[in-house]
């Protein structure tokens, strides 16, 4: 059964066939209804209404076919004097009386003799009613995007117009696409719906004369009386019905054996006798994914043969919609996982800076984008802050973003200057393709010097919120986007005072169809200043709350692109907590390093760490002096831990190696690994830095 053209559907005033209240669509004949247009004969003479031509005869009555180019819907013409015979009813459907004759005088149904309350929907008695109902119901089901919306659309479209109650079972878990599920087939009760027993379809309390009979109350507790899980046994009655695909009446032999398997022990009490229930398998593109059970109360007219076609149409549309919803859910899950793995799962906690971030996709249907952010710890307690935006927000943009982010992390590990990092990113983008364009901003913050170095590649400028509440847009050379090629990038070094907050963002935050980028940047600056005024001049706003306030500036229609946001609160390291020395690469350097470290620990009241620090400093400095040709640097940092850094001009990184029994050395790193809280080595453009950390007290 297919949906008819719009010209066939005559909307009924005040009723939608698929709405939850669902007054059944009927086409009563009123005295003022205009008659059908007069049909014309092939020779141009008018024909009387109701006349017909015997089947198989043409206009000459000699068996010739009528002309092909005749009227599309013209009726056959009766021979002169032929008696008019009524059109036979469809097979298995008795001729139906008019809508005005459905009820007997006194408000009772002619067939059952029972009283029907006002507003109770009447059954569909015409083929046109069924066609209009199927068209409206399938449109309602098709409006659903996810699984719950589609199942709810099926329930609301059928109750009470088509049935008094419905139970929808789906496979658990639902198969996705072409995958072949393993294990037994299990059906889970997904949703039930019914007409409330105590109210009619208009929401009015029924009078006492129309209270439901005791045998009707079984529909009132569908969820509690039916089993939630049902295993479809191979070769069982339920398996045979589902394999048959076509809906069946509940009184059919196959259905009588399958319903107890589906519903459990309450099957006989729940399913009315006769043709008052239809069991319809739900078949998707590849396999049966569930079943729907349509129920009518015993006092309602039973289902007819054509209702099986209606149930089949509803089941087909619902199953295909569920199949697509499952595929869409899998794609959305893959997109979410891809985006999650492309972005840092957690931000690091470097010394002297606190970080917070946000990411918003462009829309629910475009969860993957090309925006990214990153925070990369660097040697010397520094941290690299990166934010970038690949053109577009698709899977391709996300893939390019992942490659550029990996490249940026690798370049940051080499401790290259910001402008050199952007230069190599530009070369990488050109290797990926000629149309791979992106913007990027790369900044390096040093908590010891309280300075920040920034290089920009066509990205919106960052905003710095000072401790007193003043917000300023930093003047950074804009540069060309990554992927243009043949351009140079420039870096600037700016002050980063303690208590200030640096905000890095993508253009989706400040640019939309309703405003240009510079208007959005000015609104962002004003929002930051207004938020800082709430906490006073001496206390910066909480970092997480500040990010939420920034995103709240987005109004309706402002989400045209995905948004990446990275906020950094500069705490810095006080000069009194830093000790720095330069040592000549001589044999006396390890002893000098021990004495300098001992004095610094005494000044910081950390004498309990003296023995461990002297031992570890002596081992690391000895290893540096052995191979270095230039002065060796030694730096101690006092934060929540004690950090020691030893730098030299040798690029080779030290490795843990198993020392032989006859070796005189090679055991220094084992001591560092055993006594230190953490340790590591980082290659610099001028050499390397070996560092270790010890817990304070």
C-alpha positions in Angstrom: 0.0 0.0 0.0 1.5 3.3 -1.0 0.7 6.9 -0.1 -1.7 8.6 -2.5 -1.0 11.9 -4.3 -2.0 15.0 -2.4 -4.9 15.6 -4.8 -6.4 12.4 -3.5 -6.1 13.4 0.1 -9.0 15.5 1.3 -8.0 16.9 4.7 -10.7 16.7 7.3 -11.4 19.9 9.2 -10.2 19.9 12.7 -8.6 16.4 12.7 -5.2 15.0 11.9 -5.3 11.3 11.2 -1.9 10.8 12.9 -2.3 12.9 15.9 -2.3 11.3 19.4 -6.0 12.2 19.9 -6.5 10.8 16.4 -10.2 11.2 15.5 -10.6 8.8 12.7 -10.8 10.3 9.3 -14.1 9.8 7.6 -15.7 11.4 4.6 -19.4 12.0 5.4 -21.6 12.9 2.5 -23.3 16.2 3.1 -26.2 17.5 1.0 -24.1 20.4 -0.2 -21.3 18.2 -1.6 -20.7 19.0 -5.3 -21.2 16.2 -7.7 -18.5 14.7 -9.8 -17.7 16.3 -13.1 -19.7 15.0 -16.1 -17.7 12.5 -18.1 -17.6 12.8 -21.9 -17.6 10.1 -24.5 -14.9 9.7 -27.0 -17.0 11.3 -29.7 -17.5 14.4 -27.5 -21.1 13.8 -26.3 -21.7 13.9 -22.6 -22.3 10.8 -20.7 -24.8 10.3 -17.9 -23.4 9.9 -14.4 -23.3 6.3 -13.3 -23.1 4.7 -16.8 -20.4 2.2 -17.7 -19.0 0.4 -20.7 -18.9 -3.4 -20.6 -15.3 -4.6 -19.9 -13.4 -5.5 -23.1 -15.4 -3.4 -25.5 -14.4 -0.2 -27.2 -16.6 2.7 -28.3 -17.9 0.6 -31.3 -18.7 -2.4 -29.1 -16.6 -4.7 -31.3 -13.8 -5.4 -28.9 -11.5 -2.6 -30.0 -9.5 -0.9 -27.3 -10.4 2.7 -26.4 -7.9 5.4 -27.7 -4.8 5.8 -25.7 -5.0 9.5 -25.7 -8.4 9.7 -24.3 -9.3 11.2 -20.9 -7.1 9.8 -18.2 -9.8 9.1 -15.7 -12.8 8.8 -18.0 -15.3 6.1 -17.1 -16.3 3.3 -19.5 -19.6 4.0 -21.2 -22.6 1.7 -20.9 -24.4 0.5 -23.9 -27.8 2.0 -24.4 -30.4 0.5 -22.2 -27.8 -1.3 -20.0 -28.8 -1.4 -16.3 -26.4 0.2 -13.9 -24.8 -2.2 -11.4 -23.0 -1.1 -8.2 -19.3 -1.5 -8.0 -18.4 -4.8 -6.1 -16.7 -4.4 -2.7 -13.1 -5.6 -2.3 -12.5 -9.2 -1.6 -13.0 -10.2 2.1 -14.4 -6.8 2.9 -18.2 -6.6 3.1 -19.9 -3.5 1.7 -19.7 -0.8 4.3 -22.7 1.4 5.2 -22.3 5.2 5.1 -20.6 7.0 7.9 -23.9 8.5 9.0 -25.3 4.9 9.5 -22.4 3.7 11.7 -24.4 4.2 14.9 -27.9 3.1 15.7 -30.3 5.5 17.3 -29.4 6.1 20.9 -25.6 6.2 20.3 -25.0 2.5 19.9 -22.9 0.7 17.4 -25.2 -1.3 15.0 -23.0 -4.4 15.0 -22.1 -4.7 18.7 -25.1 -2.9 20.2 -22.8 -1.3 22.8 -22.7 2.3 23.7 -19.9 4.4 22.4 -18.8 7.5 24.4 -18.7 10.9 22.7 -15.4 11.5 20.9 -14.5 7.8 20.7 -12.9 7.3 17.3 -14.8 5.1 14.9 -13.0 2.5 12.8 -11.8 3.2 9.3 -14.5 1.9 7.0 -13.3 3.1 3.6 -10.2 2.5 1.5 -9.7 6.3 1.3 -9.7 6.5 5.1 -6.9 4.0 5.3 -4.9 5.7 2.6 -5.1 9.0 4.3 -4.2 7.5 7.6 -1.2 5.7 6.2 0.0 8.8 4.5 -0.3 10.9 7.6 1.2 8.2 9.9 4.2 7.6 7.7 4.9 11.3 7.5 4.8 11.4 11.3 7.1 8.4 11.6 9.5 9.9 9.1 9.9 13.1 11.1 11.8 11.2 13.7 15.6 11.4 13.6 16.7 9.2 16.5 15.4 5.8 17.6 13.1 7.1 20.4 11.5 9.7 18.1 10.7 7.1 15.5 9.2 4.6 18.0 7.2 7.3 19.6 6.0 8.5 16.2 4.7 5.0 15.5 2.9 4.8 18.8 1.3 8.2 18.6 0.3 7.7 15.0 -1.5 4.5 15.7 -3.1 5.1 19.1 -6.1 5.6 19.1 -6.7 6.0 15.4 -5.7 2.5 14.4 -5.6 0.6 17.7 -6.3 1.1 21.3 -2.8 -0.1 22.4 0.5 -1.0 20.9 3.6 -2.8 22.1 6.9 -2.3 20.3 9.7 -4.9 20.7 13.2 -4.3 19.2 16.3 -6.5 19.1 18.8 -6.0 21.9 21.3 -5.0 20.8 20.2 -3.6 17.5 22.4 -4.6 14.6 24.1 -1.8 12.7 24.4 -1.9 8.9 25.7 -5.1 7.4 27.2 -6.5 10.6 26.1 -10.0 11.5 25.2 -10.2 15.2 26.3 -13.2 17.1 24.5 -15.0 19.8 20.8 -15.6 20.3 18.2 -13.1 19.1 16.7 -11.2 22.0 13.8 -8.8 21.8 13.4 -6.0 24.4 10.1 -4.2 25.1 11.0 -0.7 23.9 7.7 1.2 24.4 4.0 0.7 25.1 1.2 3.1 24.5 -2.6 2.9 25.0 -5.7 5.0 25.3 -6.2 6.0 29.0 -9.0 4.0 30.5 -10.5 6.8 32.5 -10.6 9.5 29.8 -11.9 9.7 26.2 -9.9 10.9 23.3 -10.7 14.6 24.0 -9.4 14.4 27.6 -12.8 14.5 29.2 -13.6 12.2 32.0 -16.0 9.5 30.9 -19.4 9.4 32.6 -20.2 6.3 34.8 -22.2 4.8 31.9 -19.0 4.4 29.9 -16.6 3.1 32.5 -14.5 0.2 31.1 -15.5 -3.3 31.9 -13.2 -5.4 34.0 -12.0 -7.4 31.0 -10.9 -4.2 29.3 -8.6 -3.2 32.1 -5.9 -5.6 30.9 -4.7 -2.9 28.5 -4.1 -0.5 31.4 -1.0 -2.2 32.6 0.9 -3.2 29.5 4.4 -2.6 30.8 3.9 -4.5 34.1 2.1 -7.5 32.7 4.5 -8.2 29.8 8.0 -9.6 30.0 10.7 -7.1 29.1 13.1 -9.5 27.5 12.2 -12.3 25.1 14.6 -14.7 23.5 13.6 -15.9 20.0 14.3 -19.6 20.0 15.5 -21.1 16.6 12.7 -23.1 15.1 10.1 -21.7 17.6 6.7 -20.3 16.7 7.8 -16.7 17.2 10.8 -17.2 15.0 8.6 -18.5 12.2 6.2 -15.6 12.4 9.1 -13.1 12.3 10.7 -14.9 9.3 7.3 -14.6 7.5 7.7 -10.8 7.6 4.0 -10.3 7.0 1.6 -9.2 9.8 -0.8 -11.8 11.0 -4.0 -11.8 13.1 -3.6 -12.9 16.7 -6.1 -15.7 16.2 -4.0 -17.3 13.4 -2.5 -20.6 14.5 1.1 -19.4 14.1 0.4 -16.2 16.1 -1.4 -18.1 18.9 1.7 -20.1 19.5 4.1 -17.1 19.1 2.3 -14.7 21.5 3.0 -16.6 24.7 6.7 -16.7 23.7 6.7 -13.0 23.1 4.5 -11.7 26.0 5.0 -14.4 28.6 2.3 -16.0 30.8 -0.1 -13.0 30.4 -0.6 -13.5 26.6 -4.0 -15.0 26.9 -5.2 -12.3 29.4 -3.7 -9.4 27.4 -4.7 -10.3 23.8 -8.4 -10.1 23.1 -10.1 -13.0 21.4 -10.9 -12.9 17.7 -9.3 -10.5 15.2 -8.6 -7.8 17.8 -4.8 -8.0 17.6 -2.2 -7.9 14.8 1.3 -9.1 15.2 3.6 -7.3 12.7 7.3 -8.1 12.3 9.6 -5.1 11.9 12.0 -5.8 9.1 14.9 -3.4 8.3 17.1 -3.4 5.2 18.8 -6.7 6.0 16.9 -8.5 8.8 14.0 -8.5 11.2 14.8 -6.1 14.0 11.7 -6.4 16.1 7.9 -6.7 16.3 4.9 -4.6 16.9 1.6 -5.8 18.5 -1.5 -3.7 17.7 -4.4 -4.3 20.1 -8.1 -3.3 20.2 -10.5 -3.6 23.1 -13.1 -6.4 22.8 -16.0 -3.9 22.4 -14.3 -2.2 19.5 -14.8 -3.4 15.9 -12.3 -6.1 15.0 -9.5 -5.6 12.5 -10.3 -6.3 8.9 -8.2 -7.9 6.1 -7.1 -4.5 4.7 -5.9 -3.5 8.2 -3.1 -6.1 7.7 -1.9 -4.0 4.8 -2.0 -0.9 7.0 0.0 -2.7 9.7 2.5 -3.9 7.1 3.0 -0.3 5.8 3.5 1.1 9.3 5.9 -1.7 10.3 7.9 -1.2 7.1 8.3 2.5 7.5 9.1 2.2 11.2 11.7 -0.5 10.6 13.5 1.4 7.8 13.5 4.5 10.0 14.9 2.6 12.9 17.6 1.1 10.7 18.6 4.6 9.5 18.5 6.0 13.0 20.9 3.2 14.2 23.2 4.0 11.3 23.1 7.7 12.1 23.7 7.0 15.8 26.8 4.9 14.8 28.1 7.7 12.6 27.5 10.3 15.3 29.4 8.0 17.8 32.3 7.7 15.4 32.3 11.4 14.9 32.3 12.0 18.6 35.1 9.5 19.2 37.1 11.0 16.3 36.8 14.5 17.7 37.5 13.4 21.2 40.7 11.6 20.2 41.8 14.6 18.0 41.6 16.9 21.0 43.5 16.5 24.3 41.6 14.3 26.7 43.0 16.2 29.7 45.1 19.4 29.9 48.5 19.2 31.5 49.3 21.0 34.8 52.5 22.9 34.1 54.2 25.0 36.7 53.1 28.6 36.9 50.0 28.4 34.7 46.5 27.1 35.0 44.5 26.0 32.0 40.9 25.5 30.9 39.3 24.7 27.6 36.0 24.3 25.7 35.0 22.8 22.4 31.6 23.2 20.7 30.7 21.6 17.4 29.0 23.6 14.7 25.7 21.6 15.1 24.4 18.2 16.2 24.6 17.0 12.6 28.2 18.2 12.2 29.9 17.0 15.3 33.4 16.9 13.7 35.3 20.0 12.8 38.7 21.4 12.0 39.2 23.4 15.2 41.8 22.3 17.8 43.7 23.5 20.8 46.6 22.1 22.7 48.9 22.8 25.7 52.4 21.3 25.5 54.9 21.4 28.4 58.4 22.5 27.3 61.8 22.4 29.0 62.4 25.0 31.6 58.9 24.9 33.0 57.6 26.6 29.9 54.4 25.7 28.1 53.3 26.1 24.5 49.7 27.2 23.9 48.3 26.3 20.5 44.9 27.0 18.8 44.1 26.4 15.2 41.3 26.1 12.7 41.2 24.1 9.5 38.8 25.3 6.9 35.4 23.5 7.1 33.9 21.2 9.6 33.8 17.7 8.1 35.6 14.4 8.5 38.3 15.6 6.0 38.9 18.8 8.0 39.2 16.7 11.2 41.7 14.4 9.5 43.8 17.3 8.4 43.5 18.9 11.9 44.8 15.7 13.4 47.9 15.7 11.2 48.6 19.3 11.8 48.2 18.9 15.6 50.6 15.9 15.6 53.1 17.9 13.6 52.8 20.8 16.0 53.4 18.5 19.0 56.5 17.1 17.3 57.9 20.5 16.5 57.2 21.7 20.0 59.3 18.8 21.3 62.2 20.2 19.3 61.8 23.5 21.2 61.7 25.5 18.0 60.8 29.2 18.1 57.1 29.9 17.5 57.7 31.4 14.0 59.7 28.3 13.0 56.9 26.0 14.2 54.4 27.9 11.9 56.8 27.7 9.0 57.1 23.9 9.3 53.3 23.6 9.7 52.9 25.6 6.5 55.2 23.1 4.7 53.3 20.2 6.1 50.0 21.6 4.9 51.4 22.0 1.4 52.5 18.4 1.4 48.9 17.3 2.4 47.4 19.1 -0.6 47.1 22.3 -2.5 43.8 23.3 -0.9 44.7 22.5 2.7 44.3 25.8 4.4 44.3 26.5 8.2 44.9 29.3 10.6 47.0 28.9 13.7 48.3 30.8 16.7 51.3 29.5 18.6 52.5 31.0 21.9 55.2 30.0 24.4 54.9 31.2 28.0 57.8 31.3 30.4 56.7 31.5 34.0 60.2 32.4 35.2 60.7 35.5 33.1 56.9 36.3 33.0 57.1 36.7 29.2 55.1 35.2 26.3 56.2 34.8 22.7 53.5 34.7 20.1 53.4 34.0 16.3 50.2 34.2 14.3 49.2 32.6 10.9 46.0 34.3 9.9 44.2 33.6 13.2 42.1 36.1 15.3 44.3 37.9 17.8 44.3 36.7 21.5 42.7 38.8 24.3 44.6 39.4 27.5 42.5 40.1 30.7 44.6 41.9 33.3 44.2 41.5 37.0 42.6 44.9 37.4 39.8 44.0 35.0 41.2 45.7 31.8 40.9 43.5 28.7 43.0 44.3 25.7 43.4 42.7 22.2 47.0 41.9 21.8 48.7 43.5 18.8 50.1 40.4 17.0 51.1 40.5 13.3 48.3 38.6 11.6 50.5 36.7 9.0 49.1 34.5 6.2 47.2 31.2 6.8 49.0 27.9 6.9 49.0 26.3 3.4 49.6 29.5 1.4 53.3 28.8 1.1 56.2 31.2 0.4 55.4 33.5 3.3 57.4 34.4 6.4 56.0 34.5 10.0 56.9 37.0 12.7 57.0 36.5 16.4 56.5 39.1 19.1 57.5 38.9 22.8 55.1 40.5 25.3 54.7 40.8 29.1 52.6 38.2 30.8 52.0 39.6 34.3 51.0 37.3 37.2 47.2 37.1 37.6 46.5 37.9 33.9 44.5 35.6 31.7 45.2 34.9 28.1 42.2 33.8 25.9 42.9 31.9 22.6 39.9 31.1 20.5 38.8 30.3 16.9 36.7 32.5 14.7 33.5 30.6 15.4 33.3 32.4 18.7 33.4 36.0 17.3 32.2 35.7 13.7 28.8 34.7 12.3 26.2 35.7 9.7 25.0 38.4 12.1 28.3 40.1 12.9 31.8 40.5 11.4 34.9 39.2 13.2 36.0 42.6 14.6 32.6 43.3 16.0 32.7 39.9 17.7 36.2 40.5 19.1 35.0 43.8 20.6 32.0 42.1 22.2 34.3 39.4 23.6 36.6 42.1 25.1 33.6 43.8 26.7 32.3 40.6 28.1 35.6 39.7 29.7 35.9 43.1 31.3 32.4 43.0 32.6 33.0 39.5 34.1 36.2 40.7 35.8 34.4 43.6 37.4 32.2 41.1 39.3 35.1 39.6 41.2 36.9 42.9 42.0 40.2 44.4 41.0 42.3 42.2 43.2 40.8 38.8 42.4 40.7 37.3 38.9 37.5 35.5 37.9 37.5 31.7 38.2 38.9 30.2 35.1 36.1 27.6 34.4 33.4 30.1 35.1 35.1 32.6 32.8 35.0 30.1 29.9 31.3 29.6 30.5 30.6 33.3 30.5 32.5 33.7 27.2 30.3 31.0 25.6 27.2 32.6 26.9 27.8 35.6 24.7 26.6 33.4 21.8 23.1 34.2 20.9 20.5 32.6 18.5 22.0 32.3 15.0 25.6 32.8 16.2 26.6 29.2 15.8 27.8 29.0 12.2 31.1 27.2 12.9 32.7 25.0 15.6 34.4 26.7 18.5 37.7 26.0 20.3 38.6 28.0 23.4 41.8 27.8 25.5 42.2 30.0 28.6 45.5 30.3 30.5 45.9 32.0 33.9 49.5 33.2 34.4 50.6 32.6 38.0 54.3 32.6 37.2 57.2 31.7 39.5 58.5 34.3 41.8 62.2 35.3 41.4 62.8 34.3 45.0 61.9 30.7 44.1 64.4 30.4 41.3 68.2 29.7 41.6 70.3 29.7 38.4 74.0 29.1 37.9 76.5 28.6 35.0 79.2 26.0 35.4 82.4 25.5 33.4 82.8 22.0 32.0 85.6 21.1 34.4 86.2 18.3 36.8 85.4 20.6 39.7 81.9 21.4 38.4 80.1 18.5 40.2 81.5 19.6 43.6 80.6 23.2 42.9 77.1 22.2 42.0 76.6 20.3 45.3 77.7 23.4 47.3 75.4 25.8 45.4 72.4 23.4 45.7 73.1 23.0 49.5 73.0 26.8 50.0 69.8 27.2 48.0 68.0 24.5 50.0 69.1 26.1 53.3 67.7 29.4 52.1 64.4 27.8 51.3 64.2 25.8 54.5 64.5 22.5 52.6 67.4 21.0 54.4 65.7 17.6 54.6 66.2 17.2 50.8 70.0 18.1 50.9 71.4 14.6 50.8 69.1 13.4 47.9 69.6 16.7 45.9 73.4 16.6 46.3 73.6 13.0 45.1 71.4 13.5 42.1 72.9 16.8 41.1 76.4 15.4 41.3 75.4 12.5 39.0 73.6 14.6 36.3 76.3 17.3 36.3 79.1 14.8 36.1 77.4 13.2 33.0 77.0 16.7 31.4 80.5 17.8 32.0 82.0 14.6 30.6 80.7 15.4 27.0 79.9 19.1 27.0 82.2 21.6 25.3 80.4 24.8 26.5 79.3 25.9 30.0 76.7 23.8 31.8 73.6 25.4 33.3 72.1 24.5 36.7 68.7 25.7 37.8 66.6 25.0 40.9 62.8 25.8 41.0 60.8 25.8 44.2 57.1 25.3 43.5 54.8 22.6 44.9 57.8 20.3 44.1 61.5 20.9 43.9 62.7 20.8 40.3 66.3 20.6 39.1 67.3 21.3 35.5 70.8 20.7 34.0 71.5 21.9 30.5 74.4 21.3 28.1 75.2 21.6 24.4 75.1 17.8 23.6 72.0 16.8 21.6 72.1 13.1 22.5 69.6 12.1 25.2 70.7 9.9 28.1 69.1 6.4 28.3 68.8 3.8 31.0 71.3 1.0 30.2 72.2 -2.1 32.1 75.7 -1.6 33.5 78.0 -4.7 33.6 79.7 -5.8 36.8 83.1 -4.6 35.5 81.9 -1.1 34.4 83.0 1.8 36.6 80.1 4.1 35.5 76.7 3.9 33.9 74.7 3.7 37.2 73.9 7.4 37.7 70.5 7.3 35.9 69.5 4.3 38.0 69.9 6.4 41.1 67.9 9.3 39.5 65.2 6.9 38.5 65.0 5.4 42.0 65.1 8.5 44.1 63.3 11.1 42.0 59.6 11.7 41.8 59.8 12.2 38.1 62.7 12.7 35.7 63.2 13.2 31.9 65.3 14.7 29.2 64.3 17.1 26.4 66.2 18.0 23.3 66.7 21.7 22.6 67.8 23.5 19.5 71.1 24.2 21.3 71.5 20.9 23.1 69.4 19.2 25.8 68.0 19.6 29.4 67.9 16.7 31.9 65.6 17.4 34.8 64.2 15.6 37.9 61.7 16.5 40.6 61.5 15.7 44.3 58.6 16.0 46.7 58.8 18.7 49.3 58.4 17.3 52.7 
